[in-house]
């Protein structure tokens, strides 16, 4: 259960990082 929770947290962090990167690219492109 602890491993599953850690895996979910990792996936959430990865998804957040991906969204952040996409926003950063969009802001740079809009400049």
C-alpha positions in Angstrom: 0.0 0.0 0.0 2.9 2.4 0.8 4.6 1.5 -2.5 1.3 2.1 -4.4 0.9 5.5 -2.7 4.5 6.4 -3.5 3.9 5.4 -7.1 0.8 7.6 -7.3 2.7 10.5 -5.8 5.5 10.0 -8.4 3.0 9.9 -11.2 1.3 13.1 -9.9 4.6 14.9 -9.7 5.6 13.7 -13.2 2.3 15.0 -14.6 2.7 18.3 -12.8 6.2 18.7 -14.1 4.9 17.9 -17.7 2.2 20.6 -17.3 4.7 23.1 -16.0 7.1 22.4 -18.9 4.2 22.8 -21.4 3.2 26.2 -19.8 6.9 27.3 -19.9 7.2 26.5 -23.6 3.9 28.3 -24.3 5.0 31.4 -22.4 8.3 31.4 -24.3 6.6 30.9 -27.6 4.1 33.8 -26.9 7.0 36.1 -26.1 
